[in-house]
Amino acid sequence: MSYIVMKNEGIKTFGLEERLFLAFSIIAISASLLASMINLFLELWIPLIIAFSVLLAQGFIYYLVRYRGWFKAGVIASIIIVNLLLAVNFFFNAGLAGPSLLYLCATFYFSVTVAPMRHTVFWLLANMVLVGVLGILSYSNPDLVVSYYENSQGYLIDMLLSYYVIVAIIFVGTIYIRRL
């Protein structure tokens, strides 16, 4: 998959990290759209708002990277926004029992795959601290965590969708990397 973007100084071909970012963004946009529809169907209103927020943010960041060439800023914005929204989602989507930790794991994979090598240790530590804080908060204050699943069918659908999205992200990243 080769992406080309027009810029003031002419045509620019995207490098590997930029292509990975754009591919991951398409997956995130598609998954957020699907999650929004499923949350609407399951009447999970707060997770719907969060999924739709990820859709809008990632769509806008995709535009900035793809058509404006703002790769570095787009990567940082994407990582921060998605992590913050997933942290909020954690408390409204069953905490440790929900899919948020899976998505945080995928966000970490995305972070270290597309971010500059000199930033990988930072993103590793940030991810580990965030997950640790979320786990400790949910353990010490169980009332902070809400589960809106009305039945086991909604929970199953949400967890399976989450798993499939994570596998797609790992698959795309691995295929791109193995092509080197």
C-alpha positions in Angstrom: 0.0 0.0 0.0 1.7 3.2 -1.1 0.4 6.5 -0.1 1.3 9.8 -1.9 0.4 13.3 -0.7 0.6 16.6 -2.5 2.5 19.3 -0.6 3.5 22.8 -1.5 7.0 21.6 -2.5 5.7 18.8 -4.6 4.9 15.1 -4.2 6.0 13.3 -1.0 5.9 9.5 -0.6 5.3 8.3 2.9 7.8 6.2 4.8 7.2 3.0 6.6 6.2 4.6 9.9 3.8 7.0 8.2 2.2 4.1 6.2 1.8 2.1 9.4 0.3 5.1 11.1 -2.2 5.6 8.3 -3.1 1.9 8.2 -3.5 1.8 12.0 -5.7 5.0 11.8 -8.0 3.3 9.2 -8.3 0.3 11.5 -9.0 2.7 14.5 -11.6 4.7 12.5 -13.3 1.5 11.3 -13.3 -0.1 14.7 -14.6 3.1 16.4 -17.4 3.3 13.9 -18.3 -0.4 14.4 -18.0 0.0 18.2 -20.2 3.1 18.0 -22.9 1.2 16.2 -22.7 -1.8 18.6 -22.8 0.5 21.6 -25.8 2.2 20.1 -27.5 -1.2 19.6 -26.6 -2.3 23.1 -27.7 1.1 24.5 -24.3 1.7 26.1 -24.5 5.5 26.0 -21.2 6.5 27.6 -19.1 3.9 25.8 -20.9 5.1 22.6 -19.8 8.7 23.3 -16.2 7.6 23.9 -16.1 5.4 20.8 -17.5 8.2 18.7 -15.0 10.6 20.2 -12.2 8.3 19.1 -13.7 8.1 15.7 -13.8 11.9 15.3 -10.4 12.5 16.8 -8.7 9.7 14.8 -10.4 10.8 11.6 -9.2 14.4 12.1 -5.7 13.2 12.9 -5.7 10.9 9.9 -6.6 14.0 7.7 -3.8 16.0 9.2 -1.2 13.3 8.7 -2.4 12.2 5.2 -3.1 15.6 3.6 -1.2 18.1 5.7 1.9 16.0 6.4 1.8 16.5 10.2 3.1 13.1 11.0 5.0 13.7 14.3 2.3 15.9 15.8 -0.3 13.4 14.6 1.4 10.4 16.2 1.7 12.2 19.6 -1.8 13.6 19.5 -3.2 10.2 18.5 -1.4 8.3 21.3 -2.4 10.9 24.0 -6.0 11.2 22.9 -6.6 7.5 22.5 -5.0 6.7 25.9 -7.0 9.4 27.7 -10.3 8.2 26.1 -9.4 4.6 26.9 -8.7 5.6 30.5 -12.2 7.1 30.7 -13.7 4.1 28.9 -12.1 1.8 31.5 -14.3 3.2 34.2 -17.5 3.1 32.1 -16.9 -0.3 30.4 -16.4 -2.8 33.2 -12.9 -1.9 34.3 -10.5 -4.9 34.5 -13.3 -7.2 33.2 -13.9 -5.0 30.1 -12.0 -4.5 26.9 -10.1 -1.3 27.8 -6.9 -3.1 28.8 -6.9 -4.9 25.5 -7.1 -1.6 23.7 -4.5 0.0 25.8 -2.2 -3.0 24.9 -2.9 -2.3 21.2 -2.3 1.4 21.7 1.1 0.6 23.2 1.9 -1.6 20.2 0.8 1.2 17.9 2.9 3.7 19.9 6.2 1.8 19.7 5.7 0.8 16.1 5.1 4.3 14.7 6.8 6.6 17.2 10.5 7.5 16.8 12.8 4.9 18.5 14.0 7.5 21.1 10.4 7.8 22.4 9.7 4.1 22.9 10.9 3.9 26.5 8.7 6.9 27.3 5.6 5.3 25.8 6.4 2.0 27.5 6.6 3.7 30.9 3.6 5.9 30.2 1.5 2.8 29.3 2.6 0.8 32.3 1.9 3.7 34.7 -1.5 4.3 33.2 -2.5 0.6 33.4 -1.1 0.4 36.9 -3.0 3.5 38.1 -6.2 2.2 36.4 -5.8 -1.2 38.1 -5.1 0.3 41.5 -8.0 2.8 41.3 -10.5 0.1 40.3 -9.2 -2.2 43.0 -9.2 0.4 45.8 -12.4 2.1 44.7 -14.6 -0.5 43.0 -17.5 1.9 43.0 -15.7 4.0 40.3 -16.1 1.2 37.8 -19.5 0.8 36.0 -20.6 -2.1 33.8 -23.4 -1.2 31.5 -23.8 -4.6 30.0 -27.4 -5.7 30.4 -26.7 -9.3 29.6 -23.9 -11.7 28.8 -24.6 -11.3 25.0 -23.6 -7.6 25.1 -20.5 -8.5 27.0 -19.6 -11.2 24.6 -20.1 -9.0 21.5 -18.0 -6.2 23.0 -15.1 -8.5 24.1 -15.1 -10.4 20.7 -15.1 -7.1 18.7 -12.2 -5.8 20.9 -10.2 -9.0 20.4 -10.7 -8.9 16.6 -9.6 -5.2 16.4 -6.5 -6.0 18.5 -5.6 -8.9 16.3 -6.1 -6.8 13.1 -3.8 -4.1 14.5 -1.1 -6.6 15.4 -1.5 -8.3 12.0 -1.2 -5.1 10.0 1.8 -4.0 12.0 3.5 -7.3 11.7 2.9 -7.6 7.9 4.4 -4.2 7.3 7.4 -4.9 9.5 8.1 -8.3 7.9 8.1 -6.7 4.5 11.4 -5.0 5.4 
